[in-house]
Amino acid sequence: MHLNGSLHARENNFDFLRFFAASLVLLVHSYPLTGRRPEEPIELLTGYENGGSFAVSIFFVISGYLITSSWLNSSSPTSFLIKRALRILPALALAVLLSVFIIGPLVTTESTGDYFASSTTWAYLLNIFLATHYELPGVFDQNIYPDVVNGSLWTLPLEVMMYIGVLAMGLTGILNRRLIALPIAFFAVGHFWLVGWLGITSFLVQNIFQLGLFYYAGSAIYLYRDSIPWRGWIAGMLVLALVLTFHRPIGPVVYAIALPYLVIYLAYAPLPWLARFGKYGDFSYGMYIYAFPFQQLTVYLLGHEIGIFWLTLISFVPTLVLAALSWHLIEAPAMKLKRLFARPAPAGTAPEIVK
């Protein structure tokens, strides 16, 4: 399958891939939320990567690809930052406010007065500004995965960190085909060597290096998209290489090489039924940021004995409904404002894809 021409077309499968990744995050979160973390199937399969990290890595490859396009199609650094803020912050604010003012007061073991008098309650609002806080007083403190209201929010500051990296690289002239290898080398060295050599156990630092590697791999693919051979047999060989290196020391290296290619290959594969997936809206961001509180609420109401299947199904439905409402009432209207800060793509370049 030859994709080079498709890489300049607006028809693509990004909406499907993002929704798939967001739904996978919801599914794999059901394992720790019911006390069955060791049974998570993707980590059992690969031996090195859990399903949540796999899904987030897909997000970061796509983001690196599309945000590079966004920078190149922005009229100024200010417009670039405004477009990014309009995409992330409105729905994030809704997720945080729902947790603080709806879910929290309904389920807290504290009195209403003590709940709203607590500094922890008001500190949680800082999530709107990407200062991650997980706890609300007395909320989900009896769940099997206690005191975490929304465990998905940790990736958003890292995402914004990557945006700022693109901005800095764009302003300094590094965001080009000749120099894009520099950030990739930096994050690769950090991920595969420096973190282990220094004995760093910080979850955040480890993920900065791993997700940074995938993000800038996506950015590099955008810059080299016309030079990379997009062939089905290459994709097939990469899948085979992944399978053959499960549970092997070389596996994470093969994974880091294969995943970015496979994600963008699938994003432009000529599959019309996937390309039309997002015709009613892009619900992936909403699915990602609203799911965890619904899952915790489901466990709170029904107990962790509910099991993986029913927790996933029962929490999926309200999450999808809220994600759809969020898209049509908050995200899409905010994104329409992004057009005020875009400029026409230069001749011969791929049009910007909405993210």
Stockholm file with secondary structure:
# STOCKHOLM 1.0

chainA/1-355         MHLNGSLHARENNFDFLRFFAASLVLLVHSYPLTGRRPEEPIELLTGYENGGSFAVSIFFVISGYLITSSWLNSSSPTSFLIKRALRILPALALAVLLSVFIIGPLVTTESTGDYFASSTTWAYLLNIFLATHYELPGVFDQNIYPDVVNGSLWTLPLEVMMYIGVLAMGLTGILNRRLIALPIAFFAVGHFWLVGWLGITSFLVQNIFQLGLFYYAGSAIYLYRDSIPWRGWIAGMLVLALVLTFHRPIGPVVYAIALPYLVIYLAYAPLPWLARFGKYGDFSYGMYIYAFPFQQLTVYLLGHEIGIFWLTLISFVPTLVLAALSWHLIEAPAMKLKRLFARPAPAGTAPEIVK
#=GR chainA/1-355 SS CCCGGGGGSSCCSHHHHHHHHHHHHHHHHHHHHTTCGGGCHHHHHHSSCCHHHHHHHHHHHHHHHHHHHHHHTBSSHHHHHHHHHHHHHHHHHHHHHHIIIIIHHHHCSSCHHHHHHCHHHHHHGGGGGTCCCCCCTTSSTTSSSTTCSCTTTTHHHHHHHHHHHHHHHHHHTCSSTTTTHHHHHHHHHIIIIIHHHTTCCCHHHHHHHHHHHHHHHHHHHHHTTTTSCCCHHHHHHHHHHHHHTTTSTTHHHHHHHHHHHHHHHHHHSCCHHHHTGGGGCCCHHHHHHHHHHHHHHHHHHHCGGGHHHHHHHHHHHHHHHHHHHHIIIIIHHHHHGGGGGBCCCCTTSCCCCCC
#=GC SS_cons         CCCGGGGGSSCCSHHHHHHHHHHHHHHHHHHHHTTCGGGCHHHHHHSSCCHHHHHHHHHHHHHHHHHHHHHHTBSSHHHHHHHHHHHHHHHHHHHHHHIIIIIHHHHCSSCHHHHHHCHHHHHHGGGGGTCCCCCCTTSSTTSSSTTCSCTTTTHHHHHHHHHHHHHHHHHHTCSSTTTTHHHHHHHHHIIIIIHHHTTCCCHHHHHHHHHHHHHHHHHHHHHTTTTSCCCHHHHHHHHHHHHHTTTSTTHHHHHHHHHHHHHHHHHHSCCHHHHTGGGGCCCHHHHHHHHHHHHHHHHHHHCGGGHHHHHHHHHHHHHHHHHHHHIIIIIHHHHHGGGGGBCCCCTTSCCCCCC
//
